[in-house]
Amino acid sequence: MEHSRQGIAASGDAPRRRVLVCDDEREIADMVVSLMGREGFVCTVCYDPLSALDAMRRNAADLAILDIMMPGMDGYELARRIRTFSNVPLIFLSAKDEEVDSVLGFAVGADDYVTKPFRPRELAMRVRACLRRASMPAAAADGTLRMRGVELDPRTHEASLHGEPLSLTPKEFALLRALMEAGGSPRSAAELFECVWNERPDAAASNTVMVHVRHLRKKLAAIDTSTEFIATVWGVGYRMNAE
């Protein structure tokens, strides 16, 4: 049986991500759904693996949290079947805590493995981390990031737009890299400041990031004025335009 429940997101947040929870123990499944809802996710809860498989085939989730020990079809088999048609992140939530269990979980396609009992805050952080990794653009074999004609090579510290070199300061390069690695998802000024300056954000952090974003935009526009490469997401932060 499958049910959908809506999490409440704060005004101005990015579009809510969808999380599917499958556990035959209803109390645990409902507790996880409640937690995910408080974190702002839209949730689908399934109490048996066949319902979860059907929901995943209907593209009902951006991430799935699966129990392992379920009747009829265990979580390992469920993950194997999901992996035949979907690459969404999968997190196992299980009472099985032996090393061999987690190894098998990763072998069948899981992205993370959390043992019961779990800390709610940790599970929420694991979910967000998996979703962030899934949204990152695939880098080329040489590690180069590419998006909308922008190419950035972290190894050689070189960047270009449509083949024309971009002359960037170290901070501008790091800022562009952080935005590209986010794969089009918005990042807050505080996150960008912490990532680029390696310091805790202070009262001036937002303004510092805004100034460097403005410089980046000018350098990109000097080569191509037809595209807005870096968008401001009001109330959230900045993102690369991936389309």
Disulfide bonds with the S-S distance in Angstrom:
none
